Amino acid sequence: MTPIAPHVTAFFRDRLPRQRGASPRTCDSYSYAFRLLLEYASPRLKVTPSDIQLEQVDATLVLGFLDHLERTRGNSPRTRNARLAAIKSFFRFVEHRVPSVLEQSRRILAIPTKRINTTLIRSLSAEEIHAVLDAPDPHTWSGIRDRAMIHLCFAAGLRVSELISLPCTNLKLHPNPSVRILGKGRKERCLPLWKQTADDLRAWLAIRGELPGMDEVFVNARRRPMSRYGFRYLLTKHAQKAAARYPSIRPAKVSPHVLRHTCAMTVLRATGDLRKVALWLGHEDMQTTQVYLRADPNEKLAAIEAVVPPTLRSGVFSPPDRLIAMLQGR
């Protein structure tokens, strides 16, 4: 039997950060997946997490854990697949360190991911996004910050992780305003900024001032880096205020990613070019960007107008005789 603890430690201290260069967010996600797995396995194997043996974590246990995530914890298939990806990555690593578990590893790697429903993305209309942008009070410290955050997140189509980690050095406000973003997969992109977005950022930076040891553009009330939960809370608060003007806005559904979707739909309608949307959002695979075509009704309308409908012969409906209908119904 082989203790699993040394291999888990090597996986998170050497394999992910040093050999693969995984981002801190990926390491945190994988670490959480293993914490859930070990907490699930411990009472079932009747040993402490530190005493679990590698051979005990087999395909049966992993399948039970995945079922537990969906049935007990209420996780979505997408979350289930993310946890399974972490487990598979670990066993690809460990099968070279412990060749005796190769067959066990192969069975775990053969566990398929679950298919997920592809729903239409949600985005805000031009009137709705204007209402959300106008919700923060532009005469207060927090209001100026909130408007700049929401405006930049929308205008540049930023992921929330890209927004809260954005350093001041990546903003260029003179002479041509632009922002440089290090996105998912360490892909860097540079985007121009609208004049109003740049004005909101200048107003925020003027009152933010110099904060020793702090390079992030956006900070919270304690002058610490803004967290993803902090930004989500602020966005929901301002969406609730905007909903008073536009009841179609559902505050609970206005997430940071909805701002990113709204940016994508704005770029698509302005350019009609899906490639430009992919460049703007930092998508590596164009298939990821196809979702915006499905969500844009204008694309379907253009297709309908371009097609000549078939000419059909008109018909005349004659109801059957009531006596014959009665006899047929017997």
C-alpha positions in Angstrom: 0.0 0.0 0.0 1.2 3.5 -0.8 0.3 6.6 1.2 -1.4 9.2 -0.9 -0.3 12.2 1.1 3.3 12.6 -0.2 2.1 12.4 -3.8 -0.7 15.0 -3.3 1.9 17.3 -1.7 4.3 16.8 -4.6 1.5 17.4 -7.1 0.5 20.8 -5.5 4.0 22.0 -4.6 6.0 20.9 -7.7 3.9 19.5 -10.5 1.3 22.2 -10.9 3.2 25.5 -10.1 6.7 24.5 -11.3 6.4 21.9 -14.0 3.2 23.0 -15.6 3.2 26.7 -14.6 -0.4 26.6 -13.5 -2.0 29.8 -12.3 -2.8 30.3 -8.6 -6.5 30.1 -9.5 -6.0 26.7 -11.1 -4.0 25.5 -8.1 -6.8 26.7 -5.7 -9.5 25.0 -7.8 -7.6 21.7 -7.9 -6.8 22.0 -4.2 -10.5 22.5 -3.3 -11.4 19.5 -5.4 -9.0 17.3 -3.5 -10.2 18.6 -0.2 -13.7 17.6 -1.1 -12.5 14.2 -2.4 -10.5 13.4 0.8 -13.3 14.6 3.0 -15.7 12.3 1.1 -13.4 9.3 1.2 -12.3 9.5 4.9 -15.5 8.4 6.6 -16.2 5.7 4.0 -12.7 4.2 4.3 -12.7 4.8 8.1 -9.3 6.4 8.1 -8.1 10.0 8.5 -7.4 11.9 5.2 -3.6 11.7 5.9 -3.8 7.9 6.2 -5.6 7.2 3.0 -3.7 4.9 0.7 -3.3 5.6 -3.0 -4.7 2.2 -3.9 -7.9 3.0 -2.0 -8.8 5.9 -4.4 -10.1 3.7 -7.2 -12.6 4.3 -10.0 -15.5 3.1 -7.8 -14.7 5.7 -5.1 -14.2 8.5 -7.7 -17.6 7.7 -9.3 -19.2 7.7 -5.9 -17.6 11.1 -5.2 -18.9 12.5 -8.4 -22.4 11.3 -7.7 -22.1 12.8 -4.2 -21.3 16.2 -5.7 -24.4 16.3 -7.8 -26.9 14.6 -5.5 -25.8 15.8 -2.1 -24.0 19.1 -2.7 -26.2 20.1 -5.6 -23.3 20.8 -7.9 -23.9 21.3 -11.7 -22.5 18.9 -14.3 -20.0 21.6 -15.2 -18.7 21.7 -11.6 -18.6 17.9 -11.6 -16.5 17.9 -14.7 -14.1 20.4 -13.2 -13.5 18.2 -10.1 -13.0 15.2 -12.3 -10.4 17.1 -14.4 -8.4 17.8 -11.2 -8.5 14.1 -10.2 -7.4 12.9 -13.7 -4.6 15.4 -13.8 -3.3 14.0 -10.5 -3.5 10.4 -11.7 -1.6 11.2 -14.9 1.1 12.6 -12.6 1.1 9.7 -10.1 1.1 6.8 -12.6 4.7 7.6 -13.5 5.7 7.8 -9.9 4.0 4.6 -8.8 3.8 2.2 -11.9 1.9 -0.3 -9.8 -1.2 1.9 -9.9 -1.2 2.1 -13.7 -4.3 0.0 -14.2 -6.1 1.8 -11.5 -5.2 5.1 -13.1 -6.3 4.0 -16.5 -9.8 3.2 -15.2 -10.1 6.6 -13.5 -8.9 8.3 -16.7 -11.6 6.4 -18.6 -14.4 8.0 -16.6 -16.2 10.2 -19.1 -17.2 13.8 -18.5 -20.9 14.5 -18.4 -22.5 16.3 -21.2 -24.0 19.7 -20.3 -26.9 21.7 -21.7 -25.8 24.6 -23.8 -28.2 27.5 -22.9 -28.4 30.9 -24.5 -26.2 33.5 -22.8 -27.8 36.4 -21.0 -26.9 39.9 -21.8 -28.2 43.4 -21.1 -29.8 45.7 -23.7 -28.3 49.2 -24.3 -30.8 50.8 -22.1 -30.3 48.3 -19.3 -26.5 48.6 -19.3 -26.8 52.4 -19.3 -29.0 52.2 -16.2 -26.5 50.0 -14.4 -23.7 52.4 -15.2 -25.7 55.4 -14.0 -26.6 53.7 -10.7 -23.4 54.5 -8.7 -23.3 58.0 -7.1 -20.6 59.9 -9.0 -20.2 62.3 -6.1 -18.8 59.8 -3.6 -15.5 57.9 -3.3 -17.2 54.5 -3.6 -19.5 55.6 -6.4 -16.7 56.9 -8.6 -14.8 53.6 -8.0 -17.9 51.4 -8.7 -18.8 53.2 -11.9 -15.2 52.9 -13.2 -15.1 49.2 -12.3 -18.4 48.4 -13.9 -17.6 50.5 -17.0 -14.2 48.9 -17.6 -15.6 45.4 -17.0 -18.3 46.0 -19.6 -16.2 48.0 -22.1 -13.3 45.6 -22.2 -15.3 42.4 -21.7 -13.1 41.5 -18.7 -13.4 38.3 -16.7 -13.8 39.2 -13.0 -10.3 37.8 -12.3 -8.8 40.0 -15.0 -10.6 43.0 -13.5 -9.6 42.7 -9.9 -6.0 41.8 -10.6 -5.5 44.6 -13.2 -2.3 46.6 -12.2 -2.1 50.3 -12.7 0.8 49.9 -15.0 -1.4 48.1 -17.5 -3.6 51.2 -18.0 -2.6 53.8 -20.6 -4.9 56.9 -20.5 -2.8 59.3 -22.7 -2.8 60.0 -25.6 -4.8 57.0 -26.8 -6.5 55.2 -23.9 -6.0 51.5 -23.8 -5.8 48.6 -21.4 -3.4 45.6 -21.5 -4.8 42.4 -20.1 -3.2 39.1 -19.1 -6.0 36.7 -19.6 -6.8 33.1 -19.3 -4.0 30.8 -20.3 -1.6 33.7 -20.0 -2.8 35.2 -23.3 -2.2 38.9 -23.4 -4.4 41.3 -25.3 -4.5 45.1 -25.7 -7.8 46.9 -26.1 -8.7 50.5 -26.8 -11.0 52.3 -24.4 -14.0 54.5 -25.1 -13.5 58.1 -24.1 -16.2 57.9 -21.4 -14.5 54.8 -20.0 -11.2 56.5 -19.9 -12.8 59.6 -18.2 -14.3 57.3 -15.5 -10.9 55.7 -14.9 -9.1 59.1 -14.6 -11.7 60.2 -12.1 -11.1 57.1 -10.0 -7.3 57.2 -10.2 -7.4 60.9 -9.1 -9.0 60.0 -5.8 -7.4 56.6 -5.4 -4.1 58.2 -4.9 -0.8 56.3 -4.2 -1.1 53.2 -2.0 2.3 51.8 -0.9 2.7 48.2 -2.0 -0.6 48.2 -3.9 -0.5 48.0 -7.6 -4.1 46.9 -8.3 -6.3 49.5 -9.9 -9.3 48.8 -7.8 -9.3 48.6 -4.0 -12.0 48.1 -1.3 -12.9 50.5 1.5 -10.0 49.1 3.6 -7.6 50.0 0.8 -7.0 46.3 0.1 -7.3 44.6 -3.3 -11.0 44.2 -4.4 -12.1 40.6 -4.2 -14.4 38.8 -6.7 -17.1 38.5 -4.1 -16.8 42.2 -3.3 -17.3 43.2 -6.9 -20.2 40.8 -7.3 -21.8 42.4 -4.2 -21.4 45.9 -5.5 -22.7 45.0 -9.0 -25.8 43.4 -7.5 -26.4 46.4 -5.4 -26.3 48.8 -8.3 -28.3 46.4 -10.5 -31.1 46.6 -7.8 -31.1 50.3 -8.1 -31.1 50.2 -11.9 -34.1 47.7 -11.8 -36.2 50.5 -10.3 -36.0 52.3 -13.7 -35.9 49.1 -15.9 -37.9 46.3 -14.2 -36.6 43.9 -17.0 -33.3 43.9 -15.1 -33.1 41.0 -12.7 -30.5 41.9 -10.1 -29.8 38.3 -9.1 -28.9 37.5 -12.8 -26.6 40.5 -13.4 -23.2 38.9 -12.7 -19.8 40.0 -13.8 -19.9 37.5 -16.7 -23.2 39.1 -17.9 -21.2 42.3 -18.4 -18.7 40.3 -20.5 -21.5 38.8 -22.5 -23.0 42.3 -23.0 -19.7 43.6 -24.3 -19.5 40.6 -26.8 -23.0 41.2 -28.1 -22.2 45.0 -28.5 -19.1 44.2 -30.5 -20.9 41.6 -32.6 -23.7 44.0 -33.5 -21.3 46.8 -34.3 -19.0 44.8 -36.5 -20.9 41.7 -37.6 -17.5 39.9 -37.3 -17.2 37.0 -34.9 -13.4 37.0 -35.2 -13.3 40.5 -33.8 -15.4 39.3 -30.9 -13.0 36.5 -30.2 -10.0 38.9 -30.3 -11.8 41.3 -28.0 -12.6 38.6 -25.4 -9.3 36.8 -25.7 -10.9 33.5 -27.0 -8.4 31.0 -28.4 -11.0 28.7 -29.9 -13.6 30.3 -32.2 -16.1 27.6 -31.1 -16.2 29.3 -27.8 -17.4 32.5 -29.5 -20.2 30.7 -31.5 -22.5 31.1 -28.5 -23.0 34.8 -29.3 -24.3 33.9 -32.8 -26.9 31.7 -31.3 -28.0 34.5 -28.9 -28.3 37.2 -31.5 -31.7 37.3 -33.2 -30.5 39.7 -35.9 -28.4 36.9 -37.4 -31.6 34.8 -37.8 -33.6 37.7 -39.2 -30.9 38.4 -41.9 -31.0 34.7 -42.8 -34.8 34.8 -43.2 -34.7 37.9 -45.3 -32.0 36.4 -47.6 -34.1 33.3 -48.3 -36.9 33.2 -50.8 -39.9 31.5 -49.1 -41.5 28.7 -51.1 -44.8 29.4 -52.9 -47.5 27.1 -51.7 -50.9 26.4 -53.1 -53.6 27.9 -50.9 -56.3 25.6 -49.7 -59.9 25.9 -48.7 -61.2 24.1 -45.6 -64.7 22.5 -45.9 -66.0 21.1 -42.6 -67.4 17.5 -42.9 -71.1 16.9 -42.9 -72.4 16.6 -39.4 -74.3 13.4 -40.0 -71.3 11.7 -41.6 -69.1 12.9 -38.8 -71.4 11.4 -36.2 -71.5 8.1 -38.1 -67.6 8.1 -38.3 -67.4 8.7 -34.6 -69.4 5.6 -33.6 
